[in-house]
Amino acid sequence: MVSDVPTLGSFGEVIGRVLEKALPFLGLATGLMFLVGGFQLITAGGEKEGLQKAKNTITYAVFGLILVFLGWFALLFIEHITGVQVTKFKIGG
């Protein structure tokens, strides 16, 4: 019997799918920030305000990338210590 009522298992599956899609998106967003920062740097024309804006954009992209890697390594560390596969984003059966 198939039921259309959502269950806790289906909620976990939704979260797993969101996480699967979020990781590549974070990489694309970081790459886009590097492109925007580079474009701002090229078009700044030596103006201090434009150069600072470009530097901030590139700095934020680097920090974001570092945070993503630290989060991933934290998951790998938890997986190594506990033996639970937390990097396999599938919850339930």
PDB file with one MODEL, atoms N, CA, C and O in Angstrom:
MODEL        1
ATOM      1  N   MET A   1       0.838  -1.176   0.000  1.00  0.00           N
ATOM      2  CA  MET A   1       0.000   0.000   0.000  1.00  0.00           C
ATOM      3  C   MET A   1       0.888   1.245   0.000  1.00  0.00           C
ATOM      4  O   MET A   1       1.728   1.412   0.884  1.00  0.00           O
ATOM      5  N   VAL A   2       0.705   2.091  -0.963  1.00  0.00           N
ATOM      6  CA  VAL A   2       1.483   3.316  -1.092  1.00  0.00           C
ATOM      7  C   VAL A   2       0.685   4.464  -0.498  1.00  0.00           C
ATOM      8  O   VAL A   2      -0.495   4.643  -0.796  1.00  0.00           O
ATOM      9  N   SER A   3       1.338   5.223   0.332  1.00  0.00           N
ATOM     10  CA  SER A   3       0.673   6.340   0.988  1.00  0.00           C
ATOM     11  C   SER A   3       1.330   7.639   0.547  1.00  0.00           C
ATOM     12  O   SER A   3       2.547   7.696   0.368  1.00  0.00           O
ATOM     13  N   ASP A   4       0.531   8.672   0.375  1.00  0.00           N
ATOM     14  CA  ASP A   4       1.055   9.984   0.000  1.00  0.00           C
ATOM     15  C   ASP A   4       1.421  10.830   1.205  1.00  0.00           C
ATOM     16  O   ASP A   4       1.786  11.998   1.070  1.00  0.00           O
ATOM     17  N   VAL A   5       1.321  10.235   2.381  1.00  0.00           N
ATOM     18  CA  VAL A   5       1.640  10.955   3.604  1.00  0.00           C
ATOM     19  C   VAL A   5       3.160  10.978   3.780  1.00  0.00           C
ATOM     20  O   VAL A   5       3.791   9.921   3.778  1.00  0.00           O
ATOM     21  N   PRO A   6       3.763  12.170   3.934  1.00  0.00           N
ATOM     22  CA  PRO A   6       5.213  12.233   4.135  1.00  0.00           C
ATOM     23  C   PRO A   6       5.605  11.607   5.468  1.00  0.00           C
ATOM     24  O   PRO A   6       4.875  11.701   6.455  1.00  0.00           O
ATOM     25  N   THR A   7       6.752  10.978   5.478  1.00  0.00           N
ATOM     26  CA  THR A   7       7.259  10.351   6.686  1.00  0.00           C
ATOM     27  C   THR A   7       8.602  10.974   7.049  1.00  0.00           C
ATOM     28  O   THR A   7       9.162  11.763   6.288  1.00  0.00           O
ATOM     29  N   LEU A   8       9.103  10.611   8.215  1.00  0.00           N
ATOM     30  CA  LEU A   8      10.402  11.118   8.642  1.00  0.00           C
ATOM     31  C   LEU A   8      11.503  10.648   7.693  1.00  0.00           C
ATOM     32  O   LEU A   8      12.465  11.378   7.457  1.00  0.00           O
ATOM     33  N   GLY A   9      11.374   9.442   7.149  1.00  0.00           N
ATOM     34  CA  GLY A   9      12.355   8.934   6.192  1.00  0.00           C
ATOM     35  C   GLY A   9      12.403   9.767   4.935  1.00  0.00           C
ATOM     36  O   GLY A   9      13.480  10.014   4.393  1.00  0.00           O
ATOM     37  N   SER A  10      11.233  10.209   4.455  1.00  0.00           N
ATOM     38  CA  SER A  10      11.221  11.034   3.251  1.00  0.00           C
ATOM     39  C   SER A  10      11.813  12.415   3.536  1.00  0.00           C
ATOM     40  O   SER A  10      12.411  13.024   2.649  1.00  0.00           O
ATOM     41  N   PHE A  11      11.653  12.911   4.760  1.00  0.00           N
ATOM     42  CA  PHE A  11      12.260  14.188   5.148  1.00  0.00           C
ATOM     43  C   PHE A  11      13.778  14.090   5.107  1.00  0.00           C
ATOM     44  O   PHE A  11      14.450  15.003   4.628  1.00  0.00           O
ATOM     45  N   GLY A  12      14.317  12.986   5.607  1.00  0.00           N
ATOM     46  CA  GLY A  12      15.757  12.772   5.570  1.00  0.00           C
ATOM     47  C   GLY A  12      16.274  12.662   4.153  1.00  0.00           C
ATOM     48  O   GLY A  12      17.376  13.118   3.847  1.00  0.00           O
ATOM     49  N   GLU A  13      15.484  12.060   3.298  1.00  0.00           N
ATOM     50  CA  GLU A  13      15.870  11.931   1.888  1.00  0.00           C
ATOM     51  C   GLU A  13      15.923  13.305   1.222  1.00  0.00           C
ATOM     52  O   GLU A  13      16.808  13.575   0.409  1.00  0.00           O
ATOM     53  N   VAL A  14      14.982  14.162   1.568  1.00  0.00           N
ATOM     54  CA  VAL A  14      14.971  15.519   1.015  1.00  0.00           C
ATOM     55  C   VAL A  14      16.217  16.272   1.464  1.00  0.00           C
ATOM     56  O   VAL A  14      16.853  16.948   0.655  1.00  0.00           O
ATOM     57  N   ILE A  15      16.572  16.167   2.735  1.00  0.00           N
ATOM     58  CA  ILE A  15      17.769  16.842   3.244  1.00  0.00           C
ATOM     59  C   ILE A  15      19.013  16.307   2.547  1.00  0.00           C
ATOM     60  O   ILE A  15      19.902  17.079   2.187  1.00  0.00           O
ATOM     61  N   GLY A  16      19.085  14.995   2.355  1.00  0.00           N
ATOM     62  CA  GLY A  16      20.218  14.403   1.658  1.00  0.00           C
ATOM     63  C   GLY A  16      20.349  14.919   0.239  1.00  0.00           C
ATOM     64  O   GLY A  16      21.453  15.202  -0.226  1.00  0.00           O
ATOM     65  N   ARG A  17      19.226  15.041  -0.447  1.00  0.00           N
ATOM     66  CA  ARG A  17      19.266  15.548  -1.828  1.00  0.00           C
ATOM     67  C   ARG A  17      19.667  17.010  -1.873  1.00  0.00           C
ATOM     68  O   ARG A  17      20.394  17.429  -2.774  1.00  0.00           O
ATOM     69  N   VAL A  18      19.199  17.793  -0.903  1.00  0.00           N
ATOM     70  CA  VAL A  18      19.587  19.204  -0.851  1.00  0.00           C
ATOM     71  C   VAL A  18      21.096  19.327  -0.643  1.00  0.00           C
ATOM     72  O   VAL A  18      21.748  20.144  -1.293  1.00  0.00           O
ATOM     73  N   LEU A  19      21.650  18.519   0.261  1.00  0.00           N
ATOM     74  CA  LEU A  19      23.093  18.566   0.500  1.00  0.00           C
ATOM     75  C   LEU A  19      23.877  18.105  -0.721  1.00  0.00           C
ATOM     76  O   LEU A  19      24.938  18.654  -1.019  1.00  0.00           O
ATOM     77  N   GLU A  20      23.365  17.104  -1.429  1.00  0.00           N
ATOM     78  CA  GLU A  20      24.043  16.647  -2.654  1.00  0.00           C
ATOM     79  C   GLU A  20      24.126  17.761  -3.683  1.00  0.00           C
ATOM     80  O   GLU A  20      25.135  17.900  -4.374  1.00  0.00           O
ATOM     81  N   LYS A  21      23.066  18.557  -3.784  1.00  0.00           N
ATOM     82  CA  LYS A  21      23.037  19.636  -4.772  1.00  0.00           C
ATOM     83  C   LYS A  21      23.769  20.878  -4.285  1.00  0.00           C
ATOM     84  O   LYS A  21      24.241  21.670  -5.101  1.00  0.00           O
ATOM     85  N   ALA A  22      23.875  21.067  -2.968  1.00  0.00           N
ATOM     86  CA  ALA A  22      24.478  22.284  -2.435  1.00  0.00           C
ATOM     87  C   ALA A  22      25.992  22.308  -2.610  1.00  0.00           C
ATOM     88  O   ALA A  22      26.563  23.368  -2.866  1.00  0.00           O
ATOM     89  N   LEU A  23      26.647  21.165  -2.479  1.00  0.00           N
ATOM     90  CA  LEU A  23      28.109  21.154  -2.561  1.00  0.00           C
ATOM     91  C   LEU A  23      28.630  21.612  -3.927  1.00  0.00           C
ATOM     92  O   LEU A  23      29.526  22.455  -3.967  1.00  0.00           O
ATOM     93  N   PRO A  24      28.109  21.097  -5.051  1.00  0.00           N
ATOM     94  CA  PRO A  24      28.583  21.636  -6.334  1.00  0.00           C
ATOM     95  C   PRO A  24      28.215  23.108  -6.524  1.00  0.00           C
ATOM     96  O   PRO A  24      28.965  23.864  -7.141  1.00  0.00           O
ATOM     97  N   PHE A  25      27.069  23.511  -5.996  1.00  0.00           N
ATOM     98  CA  PHE A  25      26.667  24.912  -6.102  1.00  0.00           C
ATOM     99  C   PHE A  25      27.647  25.820  -5.373  1.00  0.00           C
ATOM    100  O   PHE A  25      27.958  26.911  -5.851  1.00  0.00           O
ATOM    101  N   LEU A  26      28.133  25.377  -4.219  1.00  0.00           N
ATOM    102  CA  LEU A  26      29.110  26.174  -3.476  1.00  0.00           C
ATOM    103  C   LEU A  26      30.392  26.353  -4.284  1.00  0.00           C
ATOM    104  O   LEU A  26      30.990  27.428  -4.268  1.00  0.00           O
ATOM    105  N   GLY A  27      30.812  25.311  -4.985  1.00  0.00           N
ATOM    106  CA  GLY A  27      31.986  25.425  -5.839  1.00  0.00           C
ATOM    107  C   GLY A  27      31.763  26.399  -6.984  1.00  0.00           C
ATOM    108  O   GLY A  27      32.642  27.194  -7.313  1.00  0.00           O
ATOM    109  N   LEU A  28      30.583  26.333  -7.588  1.00  0.00           N
ATOM    110  CA  LEU A  28      30.264  27.273  -8.671  1.00  0.00           C
ATOM    111  C   LEU A  28      30.179  28.704  -8.158  1.00  0.00           C
ATOM    112  O   LEU A  28      30.651  29.630  -8.818  1.00  0.00           O
ATOM    113  N   ALA A  29      29.588  28.890  -6.997  1.00  0.00           N
ATOM    114  CA  ALA A  29      29.474  30.235  -6.422  1.00  0.00           C
ATOM    115  C   ALA A  29      30.854  30.813  -6.115  1.00  0.00           C
ATOM    116  O   ALA A  29      31.101  31.998  -6.340  1.00  0.00           O
ATOM    117  N   THR A  30      31.746  29.974  -5.603  1.00  0.00           N
ATOM    118  CA  THR A  30      33.104  30.437  -5.313  1.00  0.00           C
ATOM    119  C   THR A  30      33.826  30.825  -6.597  1.00  0.00           C
ATOM    120  O   THR A  30      34.482  31.866  -6.654  1.00  0.00           O
ATOM    121  N   GLY A  31      33.708  29.995  -7.622  1.00  0.00           N
ATOM    122  CA  GLY A  31      34.326  30.319  -8.905  1.00  0.00           C
ATOM    123  C   GLY A  31      33.781  31.607  -9.486  1.00  0.00           C
ATOM    124  O   GLY A  31      34.530  32.411 -10.042  1.00  0.00           O
ATOM    125  N   LEU A  32      32.474  31.805  -9.357  1.00  0.00           N
ATOM    126  CA  LEU A  32      31.859  33.031  -9.849  1.00  0.00           C
ATOM    127  C   LEU A  32      32.366  34.244  -9.075  1.00  0.00           C
ATOM    128  O   LEU A  32      32.595  35.305  -9.657  1.00  0.00           O
ATOM    129  N   MET A  33      32.539  34.088  -7.770  1.00  0.00           N
ATOM    130  CA  MET A  33      33.070  35.199  -6.972  1.00  0.00           C
ATOM    131  C   MET A  33      34.494  35.552  -7.386  1.00  0.00           C
ATOM    132  O   MET A  33      34.862  36.727  -7.414  1.00  0.00           O
ATOM    133  N   PHE A  34      35.304  34.527  -7.711  1.00  0.00           N
ATOM    134  CA  PHE A  34      36.662  34.799  -8.195  1.00  0.00           C
ATOM    135  C   PHE A  34      36.613  35.554  -9.528  1.00  0.00           C
ATOM    136  O   PHE A  34      37.389  36.484  -9.745  1.00  0.00           O
ATOM    137  N   LEU A  35      35.708  35.155 -10.409  1.00  0.00           N
ATOM    138  CA  LEU A  35      35.583  35.858 -11.691  1.00  0.00           C
ATOM    139  C   LEU A  35      35.139  37.300 -11.501  1.00  0.00           C
ATOM    140  O   LEU A  35      35.685  38.208 -12.127  1.00  0.00           O
ATOM    141  N   VAL A  36      34.155  37.512 -10.645  1.00  0.00           N
ATOM    142  CA  VAL A  36      33.673  38.871 -10.388  1.00  0.00           C
ATOM    143  C   VAL A  36      34.780  39.708  -9.759  1.00  0.00           C
ATOM    144  O   VAL A  36      34.986  40.856 -10.154  1.00  0.00           O
ATOM    145  N   GLY A  37      35.493  39.150  -8.788  1.00  0.00           N
ATOM    146  CA  GLY A  37      36.592  39.880  -8.159  1.00  0.00           C
ATOM    147  C   GLY A  37      37.689  40.219  -9.148  1.00  0.00           C
ATOM    148  O   GLY A  37      38.235  41.321  -9.119  1.00  0.00           O
ATOM    149  N   GLY A  38      38.018  39.274 -10.027  1.00  0.00           N
ATOM    150  CA  GLY A  38      39.016  39.544 -11.056  1.00  0.00           C
ATOM    151  C   GLY A  38      38.569  40.622 -12.020  1.00  0.00           C
ATOM    152  O   GLY A  38      39.357  41.482 -12.411  1.00  0.00           O
ATOM    153  N   PHE A  39      37.293  40.575 -12.408  1.00  0.00           N
ATOM    154  CA  PHE A  39      36.755  41.604 -13.301  1.00  0.00           C
ATOM    155  C   PHE A  39      36.786  42.971 -12.622  1.00  0.00           C
ATOM    156  O   PHE A  39      37.135  43.973 -13.245  1.00  0.00           O
ATOM    157  N   GLN A  40      36.418  43.004 -11.337  1.00  0.00           N
ATOM    158  CA  GLN A  40      36.470  44.269 -10.602  1.00  0.00           C
ATOM    159  C   GLN A  40      37.902  44.789 -10.513  1.00  0.00           C
ATOM    160  O   GLN A  40      38.140  45.993 -10.604  1.00  0.00           O
ATOM    161  N   LEU A  41      38.838  43.886 -10.339  1.00  0.00           N
ATOM    162  CA  LEU A  41      40.246  44.279 -10.246  1.00  0.00           C
ATOM    163  C   LEU A  41      40.739  44.864 -11.565  1.00  0.00           C
ATOM    164  O   LEU A  41      41.458  45.864 -11.583  1.00  0.00           O
ATOM    165  N   ILE A  42      40.351  44.239 -12.652  1.00  0.00           N
ATOM    166  CA  ILE A  42      40.786  44.715 -13.975  1.00  0.00           C
ATOM    167  C   ILE A  42      40.156  46.061 -14.302  1.00  0.00           C
ATOM    168  O   ILE A  42      40.813  46.938 -14.863  1.00  0.00           O
ATOM    169  N   THR A  43      38.875  46.227 -13.952  1.00  0.00           N
ATOM    170  CA  THR A  43      38.171  47.457 -14.330  1.00  0.00           C
ATOM    171  C   THR A  43      38.282  48.567 -13.288  1.00  0.00           C
ATOM    172  O   THR A  43      37.693  49.634 -13.464  1.00  0.00           O
ATOM    173  N   ALA A  44      39.025  48.335 -12.209  1.00  0.00           N
ATOM    174  CA  ALA A  44      39.141  49.361 -11.164  1.00  0.00           C
ATOM    175  C   ALA A  44      39.880  50.598 -11.665  1.00  0.00           C
ATOM    176  O   ALA A  44      39.622  51.705 -11.195  1.00  0.00           O
ATOM    177  N   GLY A  45      40.777  50.422 -12.596  1.00  0.00           N
ATOM    178  CA  GLY A  45      41.488  51.562 -13.164  1.00  0.00           C
ATOM    179  C   GLY A  45      42.377  52.293 -12.162  1.00  0.00           C
ATOM    180  O   GLY A  45      42.631  53.488 -12.311  1.00  0.00           O
ATOM    181  N   GLY A  46      42.844  51.585 -11.154  1.00  0.00           N
ATOM    182  CA  GLY A  46      43.741  52.206 -10.193  1.00  0.00           C
ATOM    183  C   GLY A  46      43.042  52.968  -9.081  1.00  0.00           C
ATOM    184  O   GLY A  46      43.712  53.503  -8.198  1.00  0.00           O
ATOM    185  N   GLU A  47      41.715  53.033  -9.096  1.00  0.00           N
ATOM    186  CA  GLU A  47      40.987  53.725  -8.030  1.00  0.00           C
ATOM    187  C   GLU A  47      41.036  52.892  -6.751  1.00  0.00           C
ATOM    188  O   GLU A  47      40.816  51.681  -6.769  1.00  0.00           O
ATOM    189  N   LYS A  48      41.331  53.575  -5.637  1.00  0.00           N
ATOM    190  CA  LYS A  48      41.479  52.854  -4.377  1.00  0.00           C
ATOM    191  C   LYS A  48      40.184  52.146  -3.973  1.00  0.00           C
ATOM    192  O   LYS A  48      40.223  51.016  -3.487  1.00  0.00           O
ATOM    193  N   GLU A  49      39.054  52.793  -4.168  1.00  0.00           N
ATOM    194  CA  GLU A  49      37.780  52.197  -3.776  1.00  0.00           C
ATOM    195  C   GLU A  49      37.476  50.947  -4.602  1.00  0.00           C
ATOM    196  O   GLU A  49      37.028  49.939  -4.057  1.00  0.00           O
ATOM    197  N   GLY A  50      37.714  51.007  -5.897  1.00  0.00           N
ATOM    198  CA  GLY A  50      37.488  49.857  -6.772  1.00  0.00           C
ATOM    199  C   GLY A  50      38.428  48.708  -6.460  1.00  0.00           C
ATOM    200  O   GLY A  50      38.026  47.545  -6.463  1.00  0.00           O
ATOM    201  N   LEU A  51      39.700  49.046  -6.186  1.00  0.00           N
ATOM    202  CA  LEU A  51      40.665  48.011  -5.833  1.00  0.00           C
ATOM    203  C   LEU A  51      40.302  47.333  -4.517  1.00  0.00           C
ATOM    204  O   LEU A  51      40.428  46.115  -4.384  1.00  0.00           O
ATOM    205  N   GLN A  52      39.850  48.126  -3.544  1.00  0.00           N
ATOM    206  CA  GLN A  52      39.469  47.558  -2.254  1.00  0.00           C
ATOM    207  C   GLN A  52      38.251  46.651  -2.391  1.00  0.00           C
ATOM    208  O   GLN A  52      38.181  45.601  -1.753  1.00  0.00           O
ATOM    209  N   LYS A  53      37.302  47.050  -3.215  1.00  0.00           N
ATOM    210  CA  LYS A  53      36.107  46.234  -3.450  1.00  0.00           C
ATOM    211  C   LYS A  53      36.487  44.901  -4.095  1.00  0.00           C
ATOM    212  O   LYS A  53      35.954  43.853  -3.730  1.00  0.00           O
ATOM    213  N   ALA A  54      37.410  44.948  -5.054  1.00  0.00           N
ATOM    214  CA  ALA A  54      37.869  43.731  -5.718  1.00  0.00           C
ATOM    215  C   ALA A  54      38.612  42.823  -4.739  1.00  0.00           C
ATOM    216  O   ALA A  54      38.396  41.611  -4.722  1.00  0.00           O
ATOM    217  N   LYS A  55      39.477  43.406  -3.935  1.00  0.00           N
ATOM    218  CA  LYS A  55      40.213  42.623  -2.940  1.00  0.00           C
ATOM    219  C   LYS A  55      39.261  41.966  -1.942  1.00  0.00           C
ATOM    220  O   LYS A  55      39.449  40.806  -1.574  1.00  0.00           O
ATOM    221  N   ASN A  56      38.243  42.703  -1.504  1.00  0.00           N
ATOM    222  CA  ASN A  56      37.264  42.135  -0.574  1.00  0.00           C
ATOM    223  C   ASN A  56      36.507  40.967  -1.198  1.00  0.00           C
ATOM    224  O   ASN A  56      36.280  39.950  -0.542  1.00  0.00           O
ATOM    225  N   THR A  57      36.118  41.111  -2.454  1.00  0.00           N
ATOM    226  CA  THR A  57      35.389  40.039  -3.122  1.00  0.00           C
ATOM    227  C   THR A  57      36.240  38.779  -3.218  1.00  0.00           C
ATOM    228  O   THR A  57      35.759  37.681  -2.938  1.00  0.00           O
ATOM    229  N   ILE A  58      37.500  38.933  -3.613  1.00  0.00           N
ATOM    230  CA  ILE A  58      38.398  37.782  -3.721  1.00  0.00           C
ATOM    231  C   ILE A  58      38.687  37.186  -2.348  1.00  0.00           C
ATOM    232  O   ILE A  58      38.768  35.966  -2.203  1.00  0.00           O
ATOM    233  N   THR A  59      38.843  38.044  -1.339  1.00  0.00           N
ATOM    234  CA  THR A  59      39.080  37.559   0.032  1.00  0.00           C
ATOM    235  C   THR A  59      37.891  36.755   0.533  1.00  0.00           C
ATOM    236  O   THR A  59      38.072  35.694   1.130  1.00  0.00           O
ATOM    237  N   TYR A  60      36.684  37.241   0.303  1.00  0.00           N
ATOM    238  CA  TYR A  60      35.488  36.514   0.731  1.00  0.00           C
ATOM    239  C   TYR A  60      35.370  35.175   0.003  1.00  0.00           C
ATOM    240  O   TYR A  60      34.930  34.183   0.585  1.00  0.00           O
ATOM    241  N   ALA A  61      35.762  35.151  -1.264  1.00  0.00           N
ATOM    242  CA  ALA A  61      35.725  33.893  -2.017  1.00  0.00           C
ATOM    243  C   ALA A  61      36.707  32.889  -1.424  1.00  0.00           C
ATOM    244  O   ALA A  61      36.389  31.706  -1.301  1.00  0.00           O
ATOM    245  N   VAL A  62      37.890  33.351  -1.060  1.00  0.00           N
ATOM    246  CA  VAL A  62      38.891  32.461  -0.462  1.00  0.00           C
ATOM    247  C   VAL A  62      38.396  31.950   0.887  1.00  0.00           C
ATOM    248  O   VAL A  62      38.506  30.759   1.175  1.00  0.00           O
ATOM    249  N   PHE A  63      37.848  32.846   1.721  1.00  0.00           N
ATOM    250  CA  PHE A  63      37.323  32.420   3.024  1.00  0.00           C
ATOM    251  C   PHE A  63      36.175  31.430   2.863  1.00  0.00           C
ATOM    252  O   PHE A  63      36.085  30.459   3.614  1.00  0.00           O
ATOM    253  N   GLY A  64      35.308  31.664   1.901  1.00  0.00           N
ATOM    254  CA  GLY A  64      34.211  30.740   1.651  1.00  0.00           C
ATOM    255  C   GLY A  64      34.711  29.371   1.234  1.00  0.00           C
ATOM    256  O   GLY A  64      34.196  28.351   1.690  1.00  0.00           O
ATOM    257  N   LEU A  65      35.708  29.348   0.374  1.00  0.00           N
ATOM    258  CA  LEU A  65      36.292  28.088  -0.064  1.00  0.00           C
ATOM    259  C   LEU A  65      36.953  27.360   1.104  1.00  0.00           C
ATOM    260  O   LEU A  65      36.831  26.142   1.234  1.00  0.00           O
ATOM    261  N   ILE A  66      37.646  28.105   1.943  1.00  0.00           N
ATOM    262  CA  ILE A  66      38.272  27.506   3.125  1.00  0.00           C
ATOM    263  C   ILE A  66      37.208  26.922   4.050  1.00  0.00           C
ATOM    264  O   ILE A  66      37.383  25.825   4.580  1.00  0.00           O
ATOM    265  N   LEU A  67      36.109  27.644   4.248  1.00  0.00           N
ATOM    266  CA  LEU A  67      35.035  27.138   5.110  1.00  0.00           C
ATOM    267  C   LEU A  67      34.415  25.860   4.565  1.00  0.00           C
ATOM    268  O   LEU A  67      34.114  24.937   5.321  1.00  0.00           O
ATOM    269  N   VAL A  68      34.225  25.808   3.254  1.00  0.00           N
ATOM    270  CA  VAL A  68      33.670  24.593   2.651  1.00  0.00           C
ATOM    271  C   VAL A  68      34.617  23.415   2.863  1.00  0.00           C
ATOM    272  O   VAL A  68      34.178  22.324   3.225  1.00  0.00           O
ATOM    273  N   PHE A  69      35.916  23.631   2.639  1.00  0.00           N
ATOM    274  CA  PHE A  69      36.883  22.559   2.839  1.00  0.00           C
ATOM    275  C   PHE A  69      36.974  22.144   4.306  1.00  0.00           C
ATOM    276  O   PHE A  69      37.063  20.954   4.608  1.00  0.00           O
ATOM    277  N   LEU A  70      36.953  23.115   5.219  1.00  0.00           N
ATOM    278  CA  LEU A  70      36.996  22.782   6.642  1.00  0.00           C
ATOM    279  C   LEU A  70      35.771  21.980   7.060  1.00  0.00           C
ATOM    280  O   LEU A  70      35.875  21.045   7.854  1.00  0.00           O
ATOM    281  N   GLY A  71      34.617  22.346   6.526  1.00  0.00           N
ATOM    282  CA  GLY A  71      33.408  21.582   6.812  1.00  0.00           C
ATOM    283  C   GLY A  71      33.503  20.160   6.295  1.00  0.00           C
ATOM    284  O   GLY A  71      33.115  19.212   6.979  1.00  0.00           O
ATOM    285  N   TRP A  72      34.025  20.017   5.076  1.00  0.00           N
ATOM    286  CA  TRP A  72      34.174  18.681   4.490  1.00  0.00           C
ATOM    287  C   TRP A  72      35.179  17.849   5.285  1.00  0.00           C
ATOM    288  O   TRP A  72      34.943  16.670   5.549  1.00  0.00           O
ATOM    289  N   PHE A  73      36.296  18.462   5.664  1.00  0.00           N
ATOM    290  CA  PHE A  73      37.289  17.737   6.448  1.00  0.00           C
ATOM    291  C   PHE A  73      36.764  17.386   7.836  1.00  0.00           C
ATOM    292  O   PHE A  73      37.119  16.344   8.386  1.00  0.00           O
ATOM    293  N   ALA A  74      35.921  18.247   8.406  1.00  0.00           N
ATOM    294  CA  ALA A  74      35.296  17.924   9.690  1.00  0.00           C
ATOM    295  C   ALA A  74      34.401  16.698   9.546  1.00  0.00           C
ATOM    296  O   ALA A  74      34.389  15.829  10.418  1.00  0.00           O
ATOM    297  N   LEU A  75      33.649  16.627   8.445  1.00  0.00           N
ATOM    298  CA  LEU A  75      32.823  15.436   8.206  1.00  0.00           C
ATOM    299  C   LEU A  75      33.687  14.190   8.034  1.00  0.00           C
ATOM    300  O   LEU A  75      33.350  13.124   8.550  1.00  0.00           O
ATOM    301  N   LEU A  76      34.790  14.317   7.317  1.00  0.00           N
ATOM    302  CA  LEU A  76      35.694  13.174   7.146  1.00  0.00           C
ATOM    303  C   LEU A  76      36.304  12.753   8.473  1.00  0.00           C
ATOM    304  O   LEU A  76      36.476  11.561   8.729  1.00  0.00           O
ATOM    305  N   PHE A  77      36.631  13.723   9.316  1.00  0.00           N
ATOM    306  CA  PHE A  77      37.187  13.420  10.634  1.00  0.00           C
ATOM    307  C   PHE A  77      36.161  12.678  11.493  1.00  0.00           C
ATOM    308  O   PHE A  77      36.491  11.687  12.145  1.00  0.00           O
ATOM    309  N   ILE A  78      34.931  13.158  11.491  1.00  0.00           N
ATOM    310  CA  ILE A  78      33.862  12.488  12.236  1.00  0.00           C
ATOM    311  C   ILE A  78      33.667  11.076  11.714  1.00  0.00           C
ATOM    312  O   ILE A  78      33.481  10.138  12.489  1.00  0.00           O
ATOM    313  N   GLU A  79      33.711  10.929  10.394  1.00  0.00           N
ATOM    314  CA  GLU A  79      33.557   9.609   9.785  1.00  0.00           C
ATOM    315  C   GLU A  79      34.689   8.680  10.212  1.00  0.00           C
ATOM    316  O   GLU A  79      34.457   7.505  10.497  1.00  0.00           O
ATOM    317  N   HIS A  80      35.902   9.200  10.255  1.00  0.00           N
ATOM    318  CA  HIS A  80      37.056   8.390  10.636  1.00  0.00           C
ATOM    319  C   HIS A  80      36.996   7.973  12.106  1.00  0.00           C
ATOM    320  O   HIS A  80      37.294   6.826  12.439  1.00  0.00           O
ATOM    321  N   ILE A  81      36.617   8.887  12.969  1.00  0.00           N
ATOM    322  CA  ILE A  81      36.574   8.614  14.407  1.00  0.00           C
ATOM    323  C   ILE A  81      35.423   7.673  14.768  1.00  0.00           C
ATOM    324  O   ILE A  81      35.613   6.717  15.520  1.00  0.00           O
ATOM    325  N   THR A  82      34.226   7.945  14.230  1.00  0.00           N
ATOM    326  CA  THR A  82      33.048   7.183  14.640  1.00  0.00           C
ATOM    327  C   THR A  82      32.767   5.971  13.772  1.00  0.00           C
ATOM    328  O   THR A  82      32.103   5.033  14.212  1.00  0.00           O
ATOM    329  N   GLY A  83      33.263   5.981  12.550  1.00  0.00           N
ATOM    330  CA  GLY A  83      32.966   4.892  11.627  1.00  0.00           C
ATOM    331  C   GLY A  83      31.628   5.048  10.919  1.00  0.00           C
ATOM    332  O   GLY A  83      31.271   4.217  10.084  1.00  0.00           O
ATOM    333  N   VAL A  84      30.889   6.095  11.241  1.00  0.00           N
ATOM    334  CA  VAL A  84      29.598   6.361  10.604  1.00  0.00           C
ATOM    335  C   VAL A  84      29.849   7.137   9.317  1.00  0.00           C
ATOM    336  O   VAL A  84      30.579   8.128   9.320  1.00  0.00           O
ATOM    337  N   GLN A  85      29.253   6.697   8.232  1.00  0.00           N
ATOM    338  CA  GLN A  85      29.475   7.355   6.942  1.00  0.00           C
ATOM    339  C   GLN A  85      28.616   8.616   6.850  1.00  0.00           C
ATOM    340  O   GLN A  85      27.481   8.574   6.373  1.00  0.00           O
ATOM    341  N   VAL A  86      29.166   9.726   7.308  1.00  0.00           N
ATOM    342  CA  VAL A  86      28.427  10.973   7.278  1.00  0.00           C
ATOM    343  C   VAL A  86      28.628  11.741   5.969  1.00  0.00           C
ATOM    344  O   VAL A  86      27.958  12.749   5.742  1.00  0.00           O
ATOM    345  N   THR A  87      29.525  11.289   5.117  1.00  0.00           N
ATOM    346  CA  THR A  87      29.712  11.942   3.833  1.00  0.00           C
ATOM    347  C   THR A  87      28.839  11.328   2.755  1.00  0.00           C
ATOM    348  O   THR A  87      28.817  11.825   1.629  1.00  0.00           O
ATOM    349  N   LYS A  88      28.137  10.286   3.063  1.00  0.00           N
ATOM    350  CA  LYS A  88      27.157   9.694   2.158  1.00  0.00           C
ATOM    351  C   LYS A  88      25.811  10.304   2.545  1.00  0.00           C
ATOM    352  O   LYS A  88      25.187   9.857   3.508  1.00  0.00           O
ATOM    353  N   PHE A  89      25.365  11.296   1.825  1.00  0.00           N
ATOM    354  CA  PHE A  89      24.194  12.059   2.207  1.00  0.00           C
ATOM    355  C   PHE A  89      22.896  11.324   1.866  1.00  0.00           C
ATOM    356  O   PHE A  89      22.059  11.828   1.117  1.00  0.00           O
ATOM    357  N   LYS A  90      22.747  10.138   2.424  1.00  0.00           N
ATOM    358  CA  LYS A  90      21.510   9.401   2.257  1.00  0.00           C
ATOM    359  C   LYS A  90      21.050   8.952   3.638  1.00  0.00           C
ATOM    360  O   LYS A  90      21.714   8.159   4.305  1.00  0.00           O
ATOM    361  N   ILE A  91      19.922   9.464   4.043  1.00  0.00           N
ATOM    362  CA  ILE A  91      19.380   9.154   5.355  1.00  0.00           C
ATOM    363  C   ILE A  91      18.240   8.158   5.168  1.00  0.00           C
ATOM    364  O   ILE A  91      17.392   8.330   4.292  1.00  0.00           O
ATOM    365  N   GLY A  92      18.227   7.154   5.965  1.00  0.00           N
ATOM    366  CA  GLY A  92      17.148   6.165   5.873  1.00  0.00           C
ATOM    367  C   GLY A  92      17.553   4.987   5.003  1.00  0.00           C
ATOM    368  O   GLY A  92      18.729   4.803   4.691  1.00  0.00           O
ATOM    369  N   GLY A  93      16.550   4.185   4.612  1.00  0.00           N
ATOM    370  CA  GLY A  93      16.787   2.957   3.862  1.00  0.00           C
ATOM    371  C   GLY A  93      17.054   3.199   2.466  1.00  0.00           C
ATOM    372  O   GLY A  93      17.273   2.255   1.707  1.00  0.00           O
TER     373      GLY A  93
ENDMDL
END
